[in-house]
Amino acid sequence: MLGAPRTGTSVLFSVLNQVVRLPGLGEGHVMPLYARLLREHAAYVASAPAETLAHALDAAAFRKVVMEHLRAFYARTLFPGAWVDKTPGAEAIAAAALARETFPNARFVLTVRNGIEAVASIQRKFATSHEHACHIWADPYRAAERLHEDVGEYLQIDQFEIANEPARTAERLCAFLDIADYAAEIGAGFAAPRADQLSSHDPSRRMTLAEAGWTAEETWMFRHICSGQMRRLGYGALLDAG
């Protein structure tokens, strides 16, 4: 499960974990670490002077060893059979290419949420600055612009759809994961009361920028950092609504 924080990854994970009995921890964060390791290893080898032993290292061979280690770690040591991994954030989305290469049969689900609601929720949960919260939301979706190129087909689910169209969203998810027999149970799981305790906003409608209650400076900051991704994700009207 990929996405920015506060966008529905937890809901998807918990329902799949409980209904389909897919094992997995609440947070994964393994692929970003190994993708970073591979990038740094390849860069170090490429920049090593010809007279050093490091120059003789084989980055491609090391990549294969790492992938074999990852397969063993997940498939034999940690989660035999099918499992679900929830890792939100820009670095996790950028690491999806490694996940696809390591596990060719993996299915990728990208969760999205109106950035206005997400930023407000991020600020309340993590007590971070408005500017940082804007980046926490926007940066993953910048990384996701190449997700199709990195992994091929993936499923995008909006948190609003989980809350307001649970049965239809469950059908889409189950069709994508080839688990159609679970659609009714997963739909019921999505429909279960699960109000965002960090928000007083009515989940049956999307919050507009005018309703956020931000200062003029905060509104400008959100537009500056997030408006491009808001429009690419189809939320542009929420920026302009009075």
N, C-alpha and C positions, 0 to 999 in steps of 0.2 A: 504494500500500500504506500503510494507516494503522494506528496502534497505539501502544502505549507501547514504549520501548526494551526490548530483550531479550525480545521476544515472538514472534519468528518472521518478522518482515518481511524480514530478510536472506535467509532460506532461500527464501521465496517469490520474492523479487526475483532471486536468483541462478539458480534453476531456470528461471524464465520467460525470463531473459536468455540462458541457455545452450541450452535446449531449443527454445524457440519463436523464438529470435533476436530478441526484442524489445529494441531499444536503450534505454539509460537509464543514468544514473550511479548509483553506489552510494547516493548521497543526493541528494534533490531540493532541498527547502526553498525553492522559489520561491513557491508559493501563499501560505504564511504571511506572507512579506514584502509581497506585493502586497495581501493582505487588510488588513494593518495600515496600509499606505499609504492605501487607500481609506477605512478607518474614520477615520483622522486627517484626511484631506482633507475628508470630509463633516462631521466635527465642527467643524473650523476654519471652514468656510464658514458653518455654522449659527450659530456664535457670533460671527461678525464683525459689528461695528457697521454699521448701515445706511449710514453716510456713508463707509465704506471701499470701495476697489475690490474687496477680497477678498469682500465681500458679494455682488458680482455674478457670482462664479464659479458655474458650473453643475456641481454634484456628480454628477448623473446623466450628463451629457455626458462628464465626466472618466472615469467608470466605464466607459463604452462605449469610450473611447479606450484605456484600460488593458487591457480584454478583447481588443481588436483587436491590441494589442501582444503580449499573451501568446500568442494564437493564432499570430501570425507567428513569435515566438521559438521556440515548440515545433515547430509543424508545418512551417515552411519553413526556418528557420535551423538548428535544433538536431536535431530528430528527424523527418524526413519519414515519413509513414505512421504506423503504430501504434507506441506506445512504452510503457514502464512507468516509473512514478515511485514511489520509496520515500521517504516523509517521515513518520516517527513523531513523536508528541508532541501535546499538547493543542492548541497553536496550529494545527498542521496539520489536525487534525480539525475545528476551528472554521472553518478556511478551505475545507473541502470544499464548502461552498455556492458559493463563488466558482468553484471548479474545475468544479462541475456547470453553473453558468451559462455559463462560458467554453467548456466542452467538453460539450455536451449528451449525447454518446454515451459519455462516460467510464463505466467500471465501477469500483466502489469495493470494496476488500477490507479488512476490519478484522481485524487479528490480535490475539488475546488469549492470556493465560497466567496461570496461578495466581499471584496476587500474592506469595505467600510465596516461591516460587522466583525470581520476577522481581526482587523487592527484594534478595534475597541476591546475585543475579548482578549487579545494578546496582551494589551497594556494592563488589563485588570489581573490576568493570571500571572504574568511574569514581572509586573511592576517595572517595566522598562520604559524608555523614553518613547515619545510619539514617533520620532524619526526612525529609531531602531525597529519599532513595531511595524512601520511601513515597509522597511527592508525585509523583515522576517516574512511578511506576506508576499511581497513582489518578487524577491530574488528567486524563489523556487519556480515561479511561472516563467521567468526569463530563461531559466535552465530548461524548462519543459518545452521551449520552442523547438528544440531539436530531438525531443523524445521519440517522435515517430521515426526519425532517421536512426536513432540509437537502438530501438527495440522492435520496430515494426508496429504491428497492431497493438493498441492498448485501449482500455475503457476509461472514459472520463465520467465521473459522477459528482453532481453538485450536492452539497449538504442540504440545500433547500429541497431538492428532489427526494432525499431520504426522508425528510420531515413531512413533506406534503404529498408525495406520490409513492408511498412505501411499497405497494404491491407492484407497480410498474417498474420501479427501480430494482426491486428484487428480481423480477423477471429478466431484466437486462443483465444484471450481474450474474445470475445463474446460467443464462444462455452463454455468456462470455466464458464462464468457468466450467461449462459442461456439467453442471450439477442441477439440472432442471427439477429434479425430484424434491429439492429443498426450497423451491421458490416460495411456497405458501408459508413455511416456517420462518424463512428469512424475512419475508414481508411483514409477518407478525412481529418479528424482532425489531424491525425498523419502525413499526407503528407504536411500539411500546413507549409510554411517556418518558421523555428524556430531555427535558428543558435544559437549556444552557443556564446553569446557575450563576454564570458571570454576566448574564445579559437580561435586561427587562424588556427587550424588543420582542414584538409579536412574531413568532417564527413562521406564521402563515403569509407574511409579506416581507419583501426585501427592504432593508433600510437604505434610504437615499443619503447623499452627502449632506443635504440641507438639514437632515434630521439627526446628524451625528452629535451635534452640540459642541463642536470643536471651535477653537478660536480661529480668527482669520489666518494667523500664522500656521496653525496646525492644518487648516483646510488647504492652504497653499502647499504645504509640505506633502500632504497626501497626493494632491494633484501632480506635483513635481515628480514624486517617486513612483506612484502607482497608476496614474491615469492610462498609460500605455497598455499595461497588462489588463487593467479593468476593461478597456475597449476590446482587446484581443479575446478576452474570455466571454464577451457578450454583455458586460455590465455597464456599458457606456451611458445608457439612459439614466442610470442612478447618479451619475455625476452631474447631470444637467437638470434633473427634476427639481422643481421649485418647492 
